[in-house]
Amino acid sequence: MTSRAGAPGNHPRQSRPSVLHSPPVSRRRRVAILAACTVAMLVAQIDSTGVNLALPSVARDLRATTGELQWIVDSYLLVLASLLMFSGALADRAGRRRVFVSGLLIFGLGSALCSISINPLMLIAMRALQAIGGSMLAPVALSIITNTFTDPRERAQAIGVWGAVVGVGMALGPIVGGALVDAVDWRAVFWINLPVLAVTVPAVLAVVPESRARAHRGADAPGQLLAVLTLAALSLAIIEGGETSFTAPGILTSFAVALLAGAAFIGTERRANDPMIELRFFRSAPFSLATLMALALFIAYAGFMFVATLYLQDARGLGPLRAGLLTLPMALSSACAAPVSGWLVGRTGARTPMLAGAASLTVGSILLLTLLGPTSPLTLFVIAGMCVGASMGLINTPISNTAVSAMPPERAGVAGATASTSRQVGQALGVAVLGACLNAGIGAGEPFTTAARCGWWIMLACGAGLCVMAVACETVRAQRSARRARESW
């Protein structure tokens, strides 16, 4: 039998020693490195969540359809999901600081071009350019922090700060985005990135030392291309099907392309020396279930955010700032639930917070289904949003813990990156699916809240599925499969 890359007797490309390693740095400089990385991530996170509040204004200014609004969000998410693992591998090979700075510059260029877009197509394309830069930020920043803080306790504290800043960005994004749209224009959501990046790039160059991995993975170009084709074709079929008909020849062709590209992707990954996604991970039931849970959770969360933004501004006639403030409790409930989830994982295992999060999402979905109408008290929307946010905070940590724990320590990084990719794919599908349901209902002449009900049913199904998977993750049979998968490496 032919040995796999990395097995004894093999001599894969990634085993070459690095020519450059990160030297020891002082505590003051370590803090400066952490600050530079977290500020960069804060800008990207605010932009990512703030754009949702600008969508109704974009629709009016550029005369964008609901399908085009979906693409404005999904073009970013799809490119990001497809390139996350590639960017991490590229940073290990080419140098983390170099790739991180390149990501910041590309993100800034994309932001500037987004702000001068003259039609929806240009904005969609420039959002994709933004995502190329964005894919070089989160995984590379985390890698820089991990390699800078070598003491385990300091590293845990630094990663905790980094994670907290990401959460702050989620909370600030809707408020900052809403305030900018209210005070200036939707284009200001992209302008705000430029002065911050103008300060951040020189700071990164000044304080972050260059480093490369001692051993790095090769690039899986065929896998990358097939992943992009699969996700793009699937999203095209879902989004455009919601605007026209799911039985139209072009839509059926897109579904067929997605199916064939997906099959080719699996075949390519089986044969690749350095696959984009290691398929052997999925022999572990806990890992497979954690990946599916990430997908379901983010389908519900991102789909809700997309529809909720349109509901508050289009159906209820609220201004962008007030709409942003009404989504703040959801972000805060997520931020408050996350540390509780981490404590529960340490005390009782992953099942308890997973079940609590699934129950919270289910309750929020039922509230939306049964009580939300065109004149419902906005307090109801806030409560339902808090339930959705709490589900995110409660489930996200045990998903990561389950995915990483199911693999041997030397594969933990790749396992975590695979779970992160699943989250991004879930976000893209959530916007596509719930947006398509809304679009189809509105196209059939239904009022907004009636058209949105199909999406709430999908969220309820995600909640129920999460309950089942949370229980299945810790069964004896699942744990046995995880042990077999760890022992096979």
Secondary structure, DSSP 8 states (H G I E B T S, - for coil): ----TTSTT---GGGS--S-------HHHHHHHHHHHHHHHHHHHHHHHHHHHHHHHHHHHHT--HHHHHHHHHHHHHHHHHHHHHHHHHHHHH-HHHHHHHHHHHHHHHHHHHHT--SHHHHHHHHHHHHHHHTTTHHHHHHHHHHH--SHHHHHHHHHHHHHHHHHHHHHHHHHHHHHHHHT-TTHHHHTHHHHHHHHHHHHHHH------SS-----HHHHHHHHHHHHHHHHHHHHHHHS-TTSHHHHHHHHHHHHHHHHHHHHHHH-SS-SS-GGGGGSHHHHHHHHHHHHHHHHHHHHHHHHHHIIIIIS---HHHHHHHHHHHHHHHHHHHHHHHHHHHHH-SHHHHHHHHHHHHHHHHHHHHH--TT--HHHHHHHHHHHHHHHHHHHHHHHHHHHHTS-GGGHHHHHHHHHHHHHHHHHHHHHHHHHHHHHHHHTT--HHHHTHHHHHHHHHHHHHHHHHHHHHTSHHHHHHHHHHHHT-
